[in-house]
Amino acid sequence: MGFRKEIIYFILFFFASLTYAKDIVISRNFVLFTSQNLNGYLKPIFTSLNQSLNNALFGTSNLDGKFKVSLNLAFSSLLIPEEQKWFDAEVPEGFFDTSATLTSQIRNGEIVSFLVKPNKQPTIYGGSSVPIFAAPQNHKYPDSVYKTIAYPEGLHLNLMIGLPVLQLIFETPLKNEIRFRFFTMPIQGESFVYLTIGFNQRIDHLFEIFGFDKRKNISIHTAFHRMYRGTSFSLTSYAIGINVSNQFNEHLIGYLGVQHENLDGYFKAIKDTTGLNNDIVNSPFLELREARPVAISFQTYTKWQIKGGLNLLFSFGFVNFDLTFASQPMISLGFGLFLEKKKK
């Protein structure tokens, strides 16, 4: 339970730290993670974030060349697969040298007197961690620090709520639509900024694929997302794909699409090294003993999404529901309000 509390505190610290100085400074006694283990531990939650950002990019209208402005709010829920609940965690170098330390673990109810590879440990969505018991064979530094290590617990989650989407949708006479999301908050001379630009262009009419049937659409869509705060946090995501839709009647649209997406970015923080030479951090990881900066790169398991759904149209707006097949299967529910109805 103690580790679980520490993880919750860490998550709060991680996001709250974006509100402080340009260069985030943390205590060198923060030894829950090495940078490599933090990367593996958080990768599933950035997968959830990436899929959330690339949600609600199409399917809310029949692109018939009439001008319209809508306000759209979408919510999503993601199913976490078993393979994203664990990762191969980093092991201290000294644990591979039996002259420096002897190790053992309890795996599958059995005690093993060697290092099990891969070193399967939980991600943020996973369950219980497996400690590595170690007995140093030399009581002089640095061998003396090769002691038992315990990895952080996961939060035992099977379902994750995605980031809500709030966007303006501008439909133009060129049979396309532009989706715009923006949020910023100035804090202590620095701003946290979130920006999305999405574009959905109908193309079937250029090749007369459906003839005079204007209720069927083939469109290509793309989106670019950007989040940043000072020099310590930066995130970029994009999506590009193709979608088809059919307006069955004046109240119902069906849609299906596929898209490629990816995520890139970083978080970095430096550690307070005051008095480092006189106060050695008692950790078997060299990175933690030397109080090196924390630096992680954002990655995602999801590279492709296949999405299908239905959109119910009303005089004042719309409601859409869709299902997404991806590395984290997703359900989404959206609501729209017409700020300016369709005009020729």
C-alpha positions, -999 to 999 in steps of 0.1 A, spaced: 0 0 0 29 23 7 43 21 -28 8 28 -42 6 60 -22 40 70 -35 29 64 -71 -1 86 -66 20 113 -51 45 110 -80 18 114 -106 5 145 -88 41 158 -86 47 151 -123 18 172 -135 19 198 -108 56 204 -114 47 218 -148 35 249 -130 68 258 -114 102 272 -125 116 267 -160 141 241 -149 123 217 -125 144 208 -95 137 177 -74 153 162 -44 181 137 -52 165 115 -26 137 109 -52 148 73 -60 116 56 -71 127 54 -107 156 56 -130 149 74 -163 147 41 -182 123 26 -157 102 57 -156 99 55 -194 86 19 -193 63 26 -163 45 56 -179 44 45 -215 8 31 -212 -6 63 -198 9 83 -227 -7 58 -250 -40 67 -234 -33 104 -238 -23 100 -274 -54 80 -283 -75 106 -265 -59 135 -285 -66 117 -317 -102 111 -309 -132 129 -325 -115 139 -357 -143 129 -381 -178 116 -384 -199 145 -370 -212 158 -403 -220 152 -439 -195 174 -457 -220 188 -483 -204 223 -489 -226 243 -466 -212 266 -439 -217 255 -403 -200 261 -369 -203 236 -341 -191 232 -306 -182 196 -298 -175 178 -265 -163 142 -265 -155 117 -237 -137 84 -241 -129 53 -220 -100 29 -228 -96 -7 -221 -61 -16 -209 -47 -49 -224 -27 -73 -202 5 -68 -222 5 -30 -213 4 -38 -176 41 -48 -173 75 -39 -188 111 -51 -187 126 -31 -159 162 -20 -156 184 -40 -131 215 -25 -114 247 -35 -132 262 -50 -100 234 -76 -97 249 -95 -127 283 -99 -109 280 -128 -84 314 -117 -68 297 -84 -59 262 -96 -49 240 -126 -48 204 -122 -58 171 -141 -56 134 -135 -65 101 -151 -60 85 -158 -94 53 -178 -99 54 -189 -62 90 -203 -65 123 -189 -52 149 -186 -79 185 -178 -70 193 -159 -102 180 -129 -121 150 -136 -142 150 -120 -176 130 -102 -187 126 -85 -153 88 -83 -155 75 -54 -134 42 -35 -134 35 -4 -154 13 23 -140 -18 3 -150 -3 -30 -136 -4 -49 -104 21 -60 -78 58 -57 -83 84 -83 -77 114 -73 -55 149 -85 -61 166 -97 -29 203 -90 -28 231 -98 -5 263 -77 -11 295 -98 -9 317 -68 -2 309 -43 25 330 -15 9 315 11 -14 303 7 -41 296 -30 -36 280 -23 -3 250 -4 -20 240 -35 -40 211 -43 -16 175 -55 -21 154 -33 -44 117 -30 -47 99 -17 -78 69 6 -77 35 -10 -77 9 -4 -104 -26 10 -98 -44 -23 -108 -65 -6 -135 -84 -23 -163 -102 8 -176 -89 44 -180 -108 75 -187 -94 94 -216 -87 131 -219 -120 150 -228 -120 167 -261 -135 202 -265 -133 217 -300 -148 241 -324 -157 227 -358 -159 250 -389 -175 234 -420 -168 254 -452 -182 256 -487 -151 238 -499 -166 205 -485 -141 204 -457 -140 211 -420 -114 226 -396 -113 214 -360 -97 237 -334 -88 231 -298 -69 255 -276 -61 260 -239 -35 280 -221 -28 291 -185 -1 316 -176 16 306 -143 45 325 -128 57 339 -160 54 307 -180 24 293 -199 11 258 -203 -2 256 -238 -24 230 -256 -32 234 -292 -48 211 -319 -55 218 -355 -75 192 -374 -85 191 -411 -110 168 -428 -114 171 -466 -140 154 -487 -125 139 -520 -150 115 -535 -167 143 -555 -134 150 -573 -135 116 -589 -173 112 -591 -171 80 -571 -207 81 -559 -222 100 -589 -251 121 -578 -254 105 -544 -244 134 -521 -251 115 -489 -220 93 -492 -185 107 -484 -149 97 -487 -126 121 -468 -90 123 -458 -82 138 -423 -52 149 -404 -45 165 -371 -16 180 -352 -14 184 -314 10 204 -293 15 206 -255 44 224 -239 54 242 -207 88 260 -206 118 239 -212 108 209 -190 78 195 -208 71 192 -245 46 169 -263 38 166 -300 12 142 -316 -2 137 -350 -27 116 -370 -34 111 -407 -61 88 -421 -91 82 -444 -128 79 -435 -160 71 -452 -195 81 -441 -231 77 -452 -261 98 -442 -290 73 -441 -316 99 -435 -318 135 -421 -312 122 -386 -286 95 -389 -250 93 -402 -228 62 -401 -190 64 -404 -158 43 -405 -122 53 -407 -86 43 -402 -57 65 -392 -20 63 -384 -8 83 -354 23 88 -333 36 107 -302 69 124 -294 81 145 -266 101 147 -233 100 156 -197 131 165 -178 140 177 -143 174 183 -126 182 170 -91 195 191 -62 232 181 -59 240 203 -29 264 184 -7 264 154 -30 300 144 -22 293 143 15 259 125 13 258 94 -9 224 83 -20 220 47 -9 209 31 -42 223 2 -63 216 23 -95 246 44 -105 222 70 -121 205 76 -87 237 76 -67 252 103 -90 219 123 -89 217 125 -127 188 145 -142 155 127 -148 149 126 -185 121 106 -202 109 105 -237 72 101 -244 62 70 -264 30 52 -274 20 16 -281 -7 28 -306 3 35 -342 -30 27 -358 -67 32 -350 -98 18 -367 -129 37 -357 -166 32 -365 -197 48 -352 -231 65 -356 -241 102 -354 -277 113 -345 -286 147 -358 -311 171 -343 -322 206 -351 -299 220 -323 -269 197 -325 -259 160 -326 -249 130 -305 -223 105 -317 -211 72 -304 -182 52 -317 -159 22 -310 -122 22 -317 -99 -8 -323 -64 1 -312 -37 -11 -288 -61 2 -261 -97 -4 -274 -117 27 -268 -154 38 -265 -163 74 -272 -194 95 -267 -197 130 -281 -221 159 -280 -224 188 -304 -242 221 -304 -248 241 -337 -236 276 -332 -243 285 -368 -266 262 -388 -258 251 -424 -260 278 -450 -253 277 -487 
